[in-house]
Amino acid sequence: MKLKKQRSSNLTSRELEILKLIADEFTNFEIANTLEISQHTVITHRRNLMNKLDARNTAGLVRAALAIGVVY
């Protein structure tokens, strides 16, 4: 998977925050509680991340997080 620079720059600060939590193995429930948002909102952000990063699943999101430097 190759990420284009413009794809990672299209992420909002909230999406980057959620992407980091996903890469840190937080569940949707844990992310919702941590950020004080609903689980439905987390699911929507996850879906948007998958679309923007061309990821098919959580593993793809973690690979993208590593590729763009959200986690090390």
CHARMM-style PDB file with segment names, atoms N, HN, CA, C and O in Angstrom:
ATOM      1  N   MET     1       0.840  -1.174   0.000  1.00  0.00      PROA
ATOM      2  CA  MET     1       0.000   0.000   0.000  1.00  0.00      PROA
ATOM      3  C   MET     1       0.885   1.236   0.000  1.00  0.00      PROA
ATOM      4  O   MET     1       1.728   1.403   0.882  1.00  0.00      PROA
ATOM      5  N   LYS     2       0.696   2.092  -0.975  1.00  0.00      PROA
ATOM      6  HN  LYS     2       0.011   1.956  -1.692  1.00  0.00      PROA
ATOM      7  CA  LYS     2       1.421   3.350  -1.025  1.00  0.00      PROA
ATOM      8  C   LYS     2       0.461   4.468  -0.688  1.00  0.00      PROA
ATOM      9  O   LYS     2      -0.626   4.561  -1.260  1.00  0.00      PROA
ATOM     10  N   LEU     3       0.865   5.318   0.244  1.00  0.00      PROA
ATOM     11  HN  LEU     3       1.747   5.242   0.708  1.00  0.00      PROA
ATOM     12  CA  LEU     3       0.039   6.460   0.599  1.00  0.00      PROA
ATOM     13  C   LEU     3       0.580   7.698  -0.084  1.00  0.00      PROA
ATOM     14  O   LEU     3       1.777   7.980  -0.042  1.00  0.00      PROA
ATOM     15  N   LYS     4      -0.301   8.414  -0.698  1.00  0.00      PROA
ATOM     16  HN  LYS     4      -1.273   8.186  -0.732  1.00  0.00      PROA
ATOM     17  CA  LYS     4       0.091   9.669  -1.304  1.00  0.00      PROA
ATOM     18  C   LYS     4       0.103  10.743  -0.233  1.00  0.00      PROA
ATOM     19  O   LYS     4      -0.717  10.722   0.684  1.00  0.00      PROA
ATOM     20  N   LYS     5       1.019  11.667  -0.347  1.00  0.00      PROA
ATOM     21  HN  LYS     5       1.685  11.684  -1.092  1.00  0.00      PROA
ATOM     22  CA  LYS     5       1.159  12.748   0.629  1.00  0.00      PROA
ATOM     23  C   LYS     5      -0.158  13.502   0.812  1.00  0.00      PROA
ATOM     24  O   LYS     5      -0.534  13.823   1.939  1.00  0.00      PROA
ATOM     25  N   GLN     6      -0.863  13.789  -0.287  1.00  0.00      PROA
ATOM     26  HN  GLN     6      -0.558  13.528  -1.203  1.00  0.00      PROA
ATOM     27  CA  GLN     6      -2.083  14.557  -0.163  1.00  0.00      PROA
ATOM     28  C   GLN     6      -3.172  13.782   0.588  1.00  0.00      PROA
ATOM     29  O   GLN     6      -4.038  14.396   1.210  1.00  0.00      PROA
ATOM     30  N   ARG     7      -3.142  12.488   0.542  1.00  0.00      PROA
ATOM     31  HN  ARG     7      -2.438  11.990   0.036  1.00  0.00      PROA
ATOM     32  CA  ARG     7      -4.143  11.710   1.279  1.00  0.00      PROA
ATOM     33  C   ARG     7      -3.994  11.915   2.780  1.00  0.00      PROA
ATOM     34  O   ARG     7      -4.985  12.149   3.472  1.00  0.00      PROA
ATOM     35  N   SER     8      -2.780  11.831   3.290  1.00  0.00      PROA
ATOM     36  HN  SER     8      -1.975  11.641   2.729  1.00  0.00      PROA
ATOM     37  CA  SER     8      -2.578  11.996   4.725  1.00  0.00      PROA
ATOM     38  C   SER     8      -2.815  13.432   5.160  1.00  0.00      PROA
ATOM     39  O   SER     8      -3.218  13.673   6.298  1.00  0.00      PROA
ATOM     40  N   SER     9      -2.572  14.388   4.275  1.00  0.00      PROA
ATOM     41  HN  SER     9      -2.245  14.192   3.350  1.00  0.00      PROA
ATOM     42  CA  SER     9      -2.789  15.784   4.647  1.00  0.00      PROA
ATOM     43  C   SER     9      -4.267  16.151   4.628  1.00  0.00      PROA
ATOM     44  O   SER     9      -4.643  17.207   5.138  1.00  0.00      PROA
ATOM     45  N   ASN    10      -5.104  15.307   4.056  1.00  0.00      PROA
ATOM     46  HN  ASN    10      -4.798  14.450   3.642  1.00  0.00      PROA
ATOM     47  CA  ASN    10      -6.548  15.553   4.029  1.00  0.00      PROA
ATOM     48  C   ASN    10      -7.235  15.138   5.316  1.00  0.00      PROA
ATOM     49  O   ASN    10      -8.438  15.354   5.466  1.00  0.00      PROA
ATOM     50  N   LEU    11      -6.505  14.552   6.244  1.00  0.00      PROA
ATOM     51  HN  LEU    11      -5.528  14.377   6.123  1.00  0.00      PROA
ATOM     52  CA  LEU    11      -7.110  14.090   7.492  1.00  0.00      PROA
ATOM     53  C   LEU    11      -7.291  15.260   8.454  1.00  0.00      PROA
ATOM     54  O   LEU    11      -6.433  16.134   8.572  1.00  0.00      PROA
ATOM     55  N   THR    12      -8.430  15.250   9.135  1.00  0.00      PROA
ATOM     56  HN  THR    12      -9.128  14.539   9.039  1.00  0.00      PROA
ATOM     57  CA  THR    12      -8.671  16.275  10.149  1.00  0.00      PROA
ATOM     58  C   THR    12      -7.906  15.928  11.420  1.00  0.00      PROA
ATOM     59  O   THR    12      -7.428  14.805  11.583  1.00  0.00      PROA
ATOM     60  N   SER    13      -7.796  16.893  12.308  1.00  0.00      PROA
ATOM     61  HN  SER    13      -8.183  17.805  12.175  1.00  0.00      PROA
ATOM     62  CA  SER    13      -7.099  16.627  13.570  1.00  0.00      PROA
ATOM     63  C   SER    13      -7.828  15.549  14.364  1.00  0.00      PROA
ATOM     64  O   SER    13      -7.181  14.740  15.029  1.00  0.00      PROA
ATOM     65  N   ARG    14      -9.147  15.520  14.310  1.00  0.00      PROA
ATOM     66  HN  ARG    14      -9.672  16.177  13.770  1.00  0.00      PROA
ATOM     67  CA  ARG    14      -9.923  14.490  15.015  1.00  0.00      PROA
ATOM     68  C   ARG    14      -9.672  13.122  14.399  1.00  0.00      PROA
ATOM     69  O   ARG    14      -9.538  12.133  15.120  1.00  0.00      PROA
ATOM     70  N   GLU    15      -9.608  13.055  13.062  1.00  0.00      PROA
ATOM     71  HN  GLU    15      -9.718  13.858  12.477  1.00  0.00      PROA
ATOM     72  CA  GLU    15      -9.331  11.780  12.402  1.00  0.00      PROA
ATOM     73  C   GLU    15      -7.939  11.273  12.769  1.00  0.00      PROA
ATOM     74  O   GLU    15      -7.760  10.076  12.992  1.00  0.00      PROA
ATOM     75  N   LEU    16      -6.964  12.158  12.833  1.00  0.00      PROA
ATOM     76  HN  LEU    16      -7.110  13.131  12.652  1.00  0.00      PROA
ATOM     77  CA  LEU    16      -5.623  11.749  13.242  1.00  0.00      PROA
ATOM     78  C   LEU    16      -5.622  11.235  14.675  1.00  0.00      PROA
ATOM     79  O   LEU    16      -4.943  10.257  14.991  1.00  0.00      PROA
ATOM     80  N   GLU    17      -6.376  11.888  15.529  1.00  0.00      PROA
ATOM     81  HN  GLU    17      -6.928  12.682  15.272  1.00  0.00      PROA
ATOM     82  CA  GLU    17      -6.486  11.468  16.927  1.00  0.00      PROA
ATOM     83  C   GLU    17      -7.106  10.067  17.013  1.00  0.00      PROA
ATOM     84  O   GLU    17      -6.623   9.212  17.755  1.00  0.00      PROA
ATOM     85  N   ILE    18      -8.159   9.848  16.263  1.00  0.00      PROA
ATOM     86  HN  ILE    18      -8.552  10.543  15.661  1.00  0.00      PROA
ATOM     87  CA  ILE    18      -8.822   8.543  16.270  1.00  0.00      PROA
ATOM     88  C   ILE    18      -7.935   7.485  15.633  1.00  0.00      PROA
ATOM     89  O   ILE    18      -7.888   6.352  16.112  1.00  0.00      PROA
ATOM     90  N   LEU    19      -7.234   7.832  14.567  1.00  0.00      PROA
ATOM     91  HN  LEU    19      -7.272   8.753  14.178  1.00  0.00      PROA
ATOM     92  CA  LEU    19      -6.319   6.889  13.925  1.00  0.00      PROA
ATOM     93  C   LEU    19      -5.242   6.427  14.901  1.00  0.00      PROA
ATOM     94  O   LEU    19      -4.900   5.245  14.935  1.00  0.00      PROA
ATOM     95  N   LYS    20      -4.710   7.345  15.689  1.00  0.00      PROA
ATOM     96  HN  LYS    20      -4.988   8.306  15.661  1.00  0.00      PROA
ATOM     97  CA  LYS    20      -3.703   6.975  16.680  1.00  0.00      PROA
ATOM     98  C   LYS    20      -4.296   6.017  17.714  1.00  0.00      PROA
ATOM     99  O   LYS    20      -3.656   5.033  18.084  1.00  0.00      PROA
ATOM    100  N   LEU    21      -5.499   6.293  18.175  1.00  0.00      PROA
ATOM    101  HN  LEU    21      -6.019   7.092  17.874  1.00  0.00      PROA
ATOM    102  CA  LEU    21      -6.133   5.417  19.164  1.00  0.00      PROA
ATOM    103  C   LEU    21      -6.423   4.038  18.571  1.00  0.00      PROA
ATOM    104  O   LEU    21      -6.279   3.029  19.262  1.00  0.00      PROA
ATOM    105  N   ILE    22      -6.825   3.981  17.315  1.00  0.00      PROA
ATOM    106  HN  ILE    22      -6.942   4.800  16.754  1.00  0.00      PROA
ATOM    107  CA  ILE    22      -7.049   2.691  16.648  1.00  0.00      PROA
ATOM    108  C   ILE    22      -5.735   1.913  16.602  1.00  0.00      PROA
ATOM    109  O   ILE    22      -5.702   0.720  16.904  1.00  0.00      PROA
ATOM    110  N   ALA    23      -4.648   2.598  16.221  1.00  0.00      PROA
ATOM    111  HN  ALA    23      -4.674   3.567  15.976  1.00  0.00      PROA
ATOM    112  CA  ALA    23      -3.338   1.945  16.151  1.00  0.00      PROA
ATOM    113  C   ALA    23      -2.853   1.508  17.525  1.00  0.00      PROA
ATOM    114  O   ALA    23      -2.070   0.565  17.640  1.00  0.00      PROA
ATOM    115  N   ASP    24      -3.318   2.195  18.572  1.00  0.00      PROA
ATOM    116  HN  ASP    24      -3.954   2.961  18.479  1.00  0.00      PROA
ATOM    117  CA  ASP    24      -2.964   1.830  19.946  1.00  0.00      PROA
ATOM    118  C   ASP    24      -3.902   0.779  20.525  1.00  0.00      PROA
ATOM    119  O   ASP    24      -3.905   0.547  21.733  1.00  0.00      PROA
ATOM    120  N   GLU    25      -4.700   0.142  19.668  1.00  0.00      PROA
ATOM    121  HN  GLU    25      -4.698   0.331  18.686  1.00  0.00      PROA
ATOM    122  CA  GLU    25      -5.574  -0.984  20.008  1.00  0.00      PROA
ATOM    123  C   GLU    25      -6.784  -0.617  20.858  1.00  0.00      PROA
ATOM    124  O   GLU    25      -7.311  -1.471  21.571  1.00  0.00      PROA
ATOM    125  N   PHE    26      -7.231   0.626  20.800  1.00  0.00      PROA
ATOM    126  HN  PHE    26      -6.803   1.320  20.221  1.00  0.00      PROA
ATOM    127  CA  PHE    26      -8.458   1.004  21.498  1.00  0.00      PROA
ATOM    128  C   PHE    26      -9.661   0.493  20.713  1.00  0.00      PROA
ATOM    129  O   PHE    26      -9.653   0.512  19.482  1.00  0.00      PROA
ATOM    130  N   THR    27     -10.687   0.038  21.415  1.00  0.00      PROA
ATOM    131  HN  THR    27     -10.693   0.023  22.414  1.00  0.00      PROA
ATOM    132  CA  THR    27     -11.937  -0.362  20.774  1.00  0.00      PROA
ATOM    133  C   THR    27     -12.753   0.889  20.476  1.00  0.00      PROA
ATOM    134  O   THR    27     -12.440   1.974  20.965  1.00  0.00      PROA
ATOM    135  N   ASN    28     -13.805   0.733  19.669  1.00  0.00      PROA
ATOM    136  HN  ASN    28     -14.060  -0.148  19.271  1.00  0.00      PROA
ATOM    137  CA  ASN    28     -14.690   1.871  19.404  1.00  0.00      PROA
ATOM    138  C   ASN    28     -15.266   2.414  20.703  1.00  0.00      PROA
ATOM    139  O   ASN    28     -15.365   3.628  20.881  1.00  0.00      PROA
ATOM    140  N   PHE    29     -15.643   1.529  21.602  1.00  0.00      PROA
ATOM    141  HN  PHE    29     -15.562   0.543  21.458  1.00  0.00      PROA
ATOM    142  CA  PHE    29     -16.200   1.932  22.897  1.00  0.00      PROA
ATOM    143  C   PHE    29     -15.178   2.741  23.696  1.00  0.00      PROA
ATOM    144  O   PHE    29     -15.514   3.776  24.272  1.00  0.00      PROA
ATOM    145  N   GLU    30     -13.938   2.270  23.731  1.00  0.00      PROA
ATOM    146  HN  GLU    30     -13.664   1.429  23.264  1.00  0.00      PROA
ATOM    147  CA  GLU    30     -12.889   2.969  24.476  1.00  0.00      PROA
ATOM    148  C   GLU    30     -12.559   4.327  23.852  1.00  0.00      PROA
ATOM    149  O   GLU    30     -12.317   5.303  24.562  1.00  0.00      PROA
ATOM    150  N   ILE    31     -12.554   4.377  22.525  1.00  0.00      PROA
ATOM    151  HN  ILE    31     -12.751   3.584  21.948  1.00  0.00      PROA
ATOM    152  CA  ILE    31     -12.300   5.648  21.843  1.00  0.00      PROA
ATOM    153  C   ILE    31     -13.415   6.632  22.175  1.00  0.00      PROA
ATOM    154  O   ILE    31     -13.151   7.793  22.485  1.00  0.00      PROA
ATOM    155  N   ALA    32     -14.650   6.172  22.112  1.00  0.00      PROA
ATOM    156  HN  ALA    32     -14.865   5.229  21.860  1.00  0.00      PROA
ATOM    157  CA  ALA    32     -15.797   7.031  22.416  1.00  0.00      PROA
ATOM    158  C   ALA    32     -15.699   7.585  23.838  1.00  0.00      PROA
ATOM    159  O   ALA    32     -15.916   8.776  24.062  1.00  0.00      PROA
ATOM    160  N   ASN    33     -15.378   6.729  24.781  1.00  0.00      PROA
ATOM    161  HN  ASN    33     -15.202   5.761  24.600  1.00  0.00      PROA
ATOM    162  CA  ASN    33     -15.259   7.175  26.177  1.00  0.00      PROA
ATOM    163  C   ASN    33     -14.092   8.135  26.362  1.00  0.00      PROA
ATOM    164  O   ASN    33     -14.221   9.136  27.066  1.00  0.00      PROA
ATOM    165  N   THR    34     -12.968   7.845  25.746  1.00  0.00      PROA
ATOM    166  HN  THR    34     -12.863   7.032  25.174  1.00  0.00      PROA
ATOM    167  CA  THR    34     -11.778   8.689  25.870  1.00  0.00      PROA
ATOM    168  C   THR    34     -12.028  10.092  25.314  1.00  0.00      PROA
ATOM    169  O   THR    34     -11.628  11.088  25.917  1.00  0.00      PROA
ATOM    170  N   LEU    35     -12.692  10.159  24.162  1.00  0.00      PROA
ATOM    171  HN  LEU    35     -13.017   9.350  23.672  1.00  0.00      PROA
ATOM    172  CA  LEU    35     -12.904  11.441  23.487  1.00  0.00      PROA
ATOM    173  C   LEU    35     -14.251  12.080  23.845  1.00  0.00      PROA
ATOM    174  O   LEU    35     -14.571  13.179  23.392  1.00  0.00      PROA
ATOM    175  N   GLU    36     -15.027  11.372  24.663  1.00  0.00      PROA
ATOM    176  HN  GLU    36     -14.767  10.479  25.031  1.00  0.00      PROA
ATOM    177  CA  GLU    36     -16.357  11.847  25.073  1.00  0.00      PROA
ATOM    178  C   GLU    36     -17.251  12.151  23.881  1.00  0.00      PROA
ATOM    179  O   GLU    36     -17.866  13.212  23.784  1.00  0.00      PROA
ATOM    180  N   ILE    37     -17.300  11.156  22.961  1.00  0.00      PROA
ATOM    181  HN  ILE    37     -16.800  10.293  23.040  1.00  0.00      PROA
ATOM    182  CA  ILE    37     -18.181  11.218  21.800  1.00  0.00      PROA
ATOM    183  C   ILE    37     -18.941   9.902  21.732  1.00  0.00      PROA
ATOM    184  O   ILE    37     -18.618   8.968  22.465  1.00  0.00      PROA
ATOM    185  N   SER    38     -19.935   9.811  20.874  1.00  0.00      PROA
ATOM    186  HN  SER    38     -20.198  10.570  20.278  1.00  0.00      PROA
ATOM    187  CA  SER    38     -20.708   8.576  20.773  1.00  0.00      PROA
ATOM    188  C   SER    38     -19.950   7.532  19.953  1.00  0.00      PROA
ATOM    189  O   SER    38     -19.070   7.858  19.156  1.00  0.00      PROA
ATOM    190  N   GLN    39     -20.314   6.286  20.170  1.00  0.00      PROA
ATOM    191  HN  GLN    39     -21.028   6.022  20.817  1.00  0.00      PROA
ATOM    192  CA  GLN    39     -19.703   5.205  19.390  1.00  0.00      PROA
ATOM    193  C   GLN    39     -20.055   5.363  17.913  1.00  0.00      PROA
ATOM    194  O   GLN    39     -19.250   5.037  17.041  1.00  0.00      PROA
ATOM    195  N   HSD    40     -21.253   5.863  17.637  1.00  0.00      PROA
ATOM    196  HN  HSD    40     -21.906   6.128  18.346  1.00  0.00      PROA
ATOM    197  CA  HSD    40     -21.669   6.072  16.255  1.00  0.00      PROA
ATOM    198  C   HSD    40     -20.734   7.070  15.571  1.00  0.00      PROA
ATOM    199  O   HSD    40     -20.384   6.889  14.404  1.00  0.00      PROA
ATOM    200  N   THR    41     -20.330   8.113  16.281  1.00  0.00      PROA
ATOM    201  HN  THR    41     -20.614   8.260  17.228  1.00  0.00      PROA
ATOM    202  CA  THR    41     -19.400   9.101  15.732  1.00  0.00      PROA
ATOM    203  C   THR    41     -18.044   8.461  15.459  1.00  0.00      PROA
ATOM    204  O   THR    41     -17.408   8.752  14.445  1.00  0.00      PROA
ATOM    205  N   VAL    42     -17.606   7.598  16.356  1.00  0.00      PROA
ATOM    206  HN  VAL    42     -18.122   7.362  17.179  1.00  0.00      PROA
ATOM    207  CA  VAL    42     -16.329   6.889  16.153  1.00  0.00      PROA
ATOM    208  C   VAL    42     -16.419   6.032  14.891  1.00  0.00      PROA
ATOM    209  O   VAL    42     -15.494   6.018  14.078  1.00  0.00      PROA
ATOM    210  N   ILE    43     -17.514   5.330  14.732  1.00  0.00      PROA
ATOM    211  HN  ILE    43     -18.265   5.341  15.393  1.00  0.00      PROA
ATOM    212  CA  ILE    43     -17.707   4.472  13.554  1.00  0.00      PROA
ATOM    213  C   ILE    43     -17.691   5.307  12.283  1.00  0.00      PROA
ATOM    214  O   ILE    43     -17.118   4.892  11.276  1.00  0.00      PROA
ATOM    215  N   THR    44     -18.315   6.480  12.319  1.00  0.00      PROA
ATOM    216  HN  THR    44     -18.780   6.817  13.137  1.00  0.00      PROA
ATOM    217  CA  THR    44     -18.318   7.374  11.157  1.00  0.00      PROA
ATOM    218  C   THR    44     -16.898   7.848  10.836  1.00  0.00      PROA
ATOM    219  O   THR    44     -16.494   7.854   9.673  1.00  0.00      PROA
ATOM    220  N   HSD    45     -16.147   8.241  11.857  1.00  0.00      PROA
ATOM    221  HN  HSD    45     -16.475   8.236  12.801  1.00  0.00      PROA
ATOM    222  CA  HSD    45     -14.757   8.663  11.636  1.00  0.00      PROA
ATOM    223  C   HSD    45     -13.927   7.508  11.076  1.00  0.00      PROA
ATOM    224  O   HSD    45     -13.113   7.710  10.175  1.00  0.00      PROA
ATOM    225  N   ARG    46     -14.127   6.309  11.601  1.00  0.00      PROA
ATOM    226  HN  ARG    46     -14.788   6.145  12.333  1.00  0.00      PROA
ATOM    227  CA  ARG    46     -13.395   5.135  11.129  1.00  0.00      PROA
ATOM    228  C   ARG    46     -13.694   4.890   9.641  1.00  0.00      PROA
ATOM    229  O   ARG    46     -12.789   4.622   8.851  1.00  0.00      PROA
ATOM    230  N   ARG    47     -14.963   4.986   9.281  1.00  0.00      PROA
ATOM    231  HN  ARG    47     -15.699   5.204   9.922  1.00  0.00      PROA
ATOM    232  CA  ARG    47     -15.361   4.781   7.881  1.00  0.00      PROA
ATOM    233  C   ARG    47     -14.720   5.850   6.988  1.00  0.00      PROA
ATOM    234  O   ARG    47     -14.234   5.540   5.900  1.00  0.00      PROA
ATOM    235  N   ASN    48     -14.720   7.104   7.448  1.00  0.00      PROA
ATOM    236  HN  ASN    48     -15.115   7.356   8.331  1.00  0.00      PROA
ATOM    237  CA  ASN    48     -14.096   8.184   6.679  1.00  0.00      PROA
ATOM    238  C   ASN    48     -12.592   7.958   6.532  1.00  0.00      PROA
ATOM    239  O   ASN    48     -12.027   8.196   5.464  1.00  0.00      PROA
ATOM    240  N   LEU    49     -11.945   7.499   7.607  1.00  0.00      PROA
ATOM    241  HN  LEU    49     -12.404   7.305   8.474  1.00  0.00      PROA
ATOM    242  CA  LEU    49     -10.518   7.192   7.545  1.00  0.00      PROA
ATOM    243  C   LEU    49     -10.235   6.094   6.524  1.00  0.00      PROA
ATOM    244  O   LEU    49      -9.291   6.193   5.740  1.00  0.00      PROA
ATOM    245  N   MET    50     -11.056   5.056   6.539  1.00  0.00      PROA
ATOM    246  HN  MET    50     -11.823   4.976   7.176  1.00  0.00      PROA
ATOM    247  CA  MET    50     -10.854   3.945   5.613  1.00  0.00      PROA
ATOM    248  C   MET    50     -10.990   4.430   4.169  1.00  0.00      PROA
ATOM    249  O   MET    50     -10.225   4.020   3.296  1.00  0.00      PROA
ATOM    250  N   ASN    51     -11.961   5.299   3.924  1.00  0.00      PROA
ATOM    251  HN  ASN    51     -12.583   5.632   4.632  1.00  0.00      PROA
ATOM    252  CA  ASN    51     -12.136   5.844   2.569  1.00  0.00      PROA
ATOM    253  C   ASN    51     -10.972   6.720   2.164  1.00  0.00      PROA
ATOM    254  O   ASN    51     -10.448   6.578   1.059  1.00  0.00      PROA
ATOM    255  N   LYS    52     -10.558   7.623   3.036  1.00  0.00      PROA
ATOM    256  HN  LYS    52     -10.984   7.738   3.933  1.00  0.00      PROA
ATOM    257  CA  LYS    52      -9.483   8.552   2.707  1.00  0.00      PROA
ATOM    258  C   LYS    52      -8.133   7.860   2.543  1.00  0.00      PROA
ATOM    259  O   LYS    52      -7.303   8.296   1.745  1.00  0.00      PROA
ATOM    260  N   LEU    53      -7.912   6.784   3.294  1.00  0.00      PROA
ATOM    261  HN  LEU    53      -8.585   6.430   3.943  1.00  0.00      PROA
ATOM    262  CA  LEU    53      -6.618   6.096   3.285  1.00  0.00      PROA
ATOM    263  C   LEU    53      -6.618   4.829   2.441  1.00  0.00      PROA
ATOM    264  O   LEU    53      -5.627   4.099   2.413  1.00  0.00      PROA
ATOM    265  N   ASP    54      -7.721   4.565   1.756  1.00  0.00      PROA
ATOM    266  HN  ASP    54      -8.526   5.157   1.779  1.00  0.00      PROA
ATOM    267  CA  ASP    54      -7.868   3.350   0.941  1.00  0.00      PROA
ATOM    268  C   ASP    54      -7.574   2.086   1.742  1.00  0.00      PROA
ATOM    269  O   ASP    54      -6.933   1.159   1.247  1.00  0.00      PROA
ATOM    270  N   ALA    55      -8.049   2.061   2.982  1.00  0.00      PROA
ATOM    271  HN  ALA    55      -8.570   2.814   3.384  1.00  0.00      PROA
ATOM    272  CA  ALA    55      -7.859   0.893   3.851  1.00  0.00      PROA
ATOM    273  C   ALA    55      -9.120   0.037   3.801  1.00  0.00      PROA
ATOM    274  O   ALA    55     -10.234   0.557   3.737  1.00  0.00      PROA
ATOM    275  N   ARG    56      -8.932  -1.274   3.831  1.00  0.00      PROA
ATOM    276  HN  ARG    56      -8.027  -1.697   3.883  1.00  0.00      PROA
ATOM    277  CA  ARG    56     -10.079  -2.178   3.791  1.00  0.00      PROA
ATOM    278  C   ARG    56     -10.494  -2.660   5.164  1.00  0.00      PROA
ATOM    279  O   ARG    56     -11.606  -3.159   5.335  1.00  0.00      PROA
ATOM    280  N   ASN    57      -9.614  -2.519   6.151  1.00  0.00      PROA
ATOM    281  HN  ASN    57      -8.710  -2.113   6.012  1.00  0.00      PROA
ATOM    282  CA  ASN    57      -9.921  -3.013   7.493  1.00  0.00      PROA
ATOM    283  C   ASN    57      -9.008  -2.315   8.502  1.00  0.00      PROA
ATOM    284  O   ASN    57      -8.247  -1.414   8.151  1.00  0.00      PROA
ATOM    285  N   THR    58      -9.098  -2.748   9.755  1.00  0.00      PROA
ATOM    286  HN  THR    58      -9.716  -3.480  10.040  1.00  0.00      PROA
ATOM    287  CA  THR    58      -8.306  -2.124  10.814  1.00  0.00      PROA
ATOM    288  C   THR    58      -6.805  -2.283  10.569  1.00  0.00      PROA
ATOM    289  O   THR    58      -6.028  -1.366  10.836  1.00  0.00      PROA
ATOM    290  N   ALA    59      -6.409  -3.433  10.069  1.00  0.00      PROA
ATOM    291  HN  ALA    59      -7.041  -4.177   9.853  1.00  0.00      PROA
ATOM    292  CA  ALA    59      -4.986  -3.637   9.777  1.00  0.00      PROA
ATOM    293  C   ALA    59      -4.499  -2.607   8.762  1.00  0.00      PROA
ATOM    294  O   ALA    59      -3.383  -2.101   8.882  1.00  0.00      PROA
ATOM    295  N   GLY    60      -5.314  -2.296   7.777  1.00  0.00      PROA
ATOM    296  HN  GLY    60      -6.221  -2.707   7.680  1.00  0.00      PROA
ATOM    297  CA  GLY    60      -4.967  -1.279   6.796  1.00  0.00      PROA
ATOM    298  C   GLY    60      -4.838   0.097   7.425  1.00  0.00      PROA
ATOM    299  O   GLY    60      -3.975   0.885   7.040  1.00  0.00      PROA
ATOM    300  N   LEU    61      -5.703   0.386   8.399  1.00  0.00      PROA
ATOM    301  HN  LEU    61      -6.405  -0.254   8.712  1.00  0.00      PROA
ATOM    302  CA  LEU    61      -5.610   1.668   9.103  1.00  0.00      PROA
ATOM    303  C   LEU    61      -4.321   1.749   9.916  1.00  0.00      PROA
ATOM    304  O   LEU    61      -3.687   2.803   9.970  1.00  0.00      PROA
ATOM    305  N   VAL    62      -3.935   0.651  10.544  1.00  0.00      PROA
ATOM    306  HN  VAL    62      -4.450  -0.205  10.500  1.00  0.00      PROA
ATOM    307  CA  VAL    62      -2.693   0.633  11.328  1.00  0.00      PROA
ATOM    308  C   VAL    62      -1.491   0.812  10.401  1.00  0.00      PROA
ATOM    309  O   VAL    62      -0.568   1.559  10.723  1.00  0.00      PROA
ATOM    310  N   ARG    63      -1.497   0.139   9.264  1.00  0.00      PROA
ATOM    311  HN  ARG    63      -2.247  -0.468   9.002  1.00  0.00      PROA
ATOM    312  CA  ARG    63      -0.406   0.316   8.296  1.00  0.00      PROA
ATOM    313  C   ARG    63      -0.320   1.761   7.835  1.00  0.00      PROA
ATOM    314  O   ARG    63       0.774   2.308   7.696  1.00  0.00      PROA
ATOM    315  N   ALA    64      -1.462   2.373   7.600  1.00  0.00      PROA
ATOM    316  HN  ALA    64      -2.350   1.928   7.713  1.00  0.00      PROA
ATOM    317  CA  ALA    64      -1.496   3.776   7.176  1.00  0.00      PROA
ATOM    318  C   ALA    64      -0.960   4.674   8.287  1.00  0.00      PROA
ATOM    319  O   ALA    64      -0.209   5.612   8.020  1.00  0.00      PROA
ATOM    320  N   ALA    65      -1.341   4.392   9.527  1.00  0.00      PROA
ATOM    321  HN  ALA    65      -1.951   3.630   9.744  1.00  0.00      PROA
ATOM    322  CA  ALA    65      -0.857   5.185  10.677  1.00  0.00      PROA
ATOM    323  C   ALA    65       0.662   5.116  10.756  1.00  0.00      PROA
ATOM    324  O   ALA    65       1.313   6.124  11.031  1.00  0.00      PROA
ATOM    325  N   LEU    66       1.221   3.963  10.524  1.00  0.00      PROA
ATOM    326  HN  LEU    66       0.692   3.144  10.301  1.00  0.00      PROA
ATOM    327  CA  LEU    66       2.684   3.810  10.526  1.00  0.00      PROA
ATOM    328  C   LEU    66       3.305   4.558   9.356  1.00  0.00      PROA
ATOM    329  O   LEU    66       4.327   5.226   9.511  1.00  0.00      PROA
ATOM    330  N   ALA    67       2.686   4.447   8.189  1.00  0.00      PROA
ATOM    331  HN  ALA    67       1.855   3.904   8.063  1.00  0.00      PROA
ATOM    332  CA  ALA    67       3.241   5.058   6.977  1.00  0.00      PROA
ATOM    333  C   ALA    67       3.266   6.586   7.048  1.00  0.00      PROA
ATOM    334  O   ALA    67       4.184   7.216   6.524  1.00  0.00      PROA
ATOM    335  N   ILE    68       2.264   7.179   7.690  1.00  0.00      PROA
ATOM    336  HN  ILE    68       1.518   6.667   8.116  1.00  0.00      PROA
ATOM    337  CA  ILE    68       2.216   8.645   7.744  1.00  0.00      PROA
ATOM    338  C   ILE    68       2.801   9.193   9.036  1.00  0.00      PROA
ATOM    339  O   ILE    68       2.812  10.405   9.251  1.00  0.00      PROA
ATOM    340  N   GLY    69       3.288   8.298   9.900  1.00  0.00      PROA
ATOM    341  HN  GLY    69       3.279   7.314   9.725  1.00  0.00      PROA
ATOM    342  CA  GLY    69       4.000   8.736  11.097  1.00  0.00      PROA
ATOM    343  C   GLY    69       3.123   9.093  12.281  1.00  0.00      PROA
ATOM    344  O   GLY    69       3.566   9.812  13.177  1.00  0.00      PROA
ATOM    345  N   VAL    70       1.893   8.611  12.307  1.00  0.00      PROA
ATOM    346  HN  VAL    70       1.533   8.027  11.579  1.00  0.00      PROA
ATOM    347  CA  VAL    70       1.006   8.871  13.450  1.00  0.00      PROA
ATOM    348  C   VAL    70       1.477   8.057  14.649  1.00  0.00      PROA
ATOM    349  O   VAL    70       1.372   8.503  15.792  1.00  0.00      PROA
ATOM    350  N   VAL    71       1.990   6.872  14.384  1.00  0.00      PROA
ATOM    351  HN  VAL    71       2.075   6.510  13.456  1.00  0.00      PROA
ATOM    352  CA  VAL    71       2.579   6.021  15.422  1.00  0.00      PROA
ATOM    353  C   VAL    71       3.918   5.505  14.891  1.00  0.00      PROA
ATOM    354  O   VAL    71       4.184   5.541  13.689  1.00  0.00      PROA
ATOM    355  N   TYR    72       4.748   5.025  15.810  1.00  0.00      PROA
ATOM    356  HN  TYR    72       4.532   4.996  16.786  1.00  0.00      PROA
ATOM    357  CA  TYR    72       6.080   4.545  15.427  1.00  0.00      PROA
ATOM    358  C   TYR    72       6.259   3.097  15.789  1.00  0.00      PROA
ATOM    359  OT1 TYR    72       7.320   2.526  15.540  1.00  0.00      PROA
TER     360      TYR     72
END
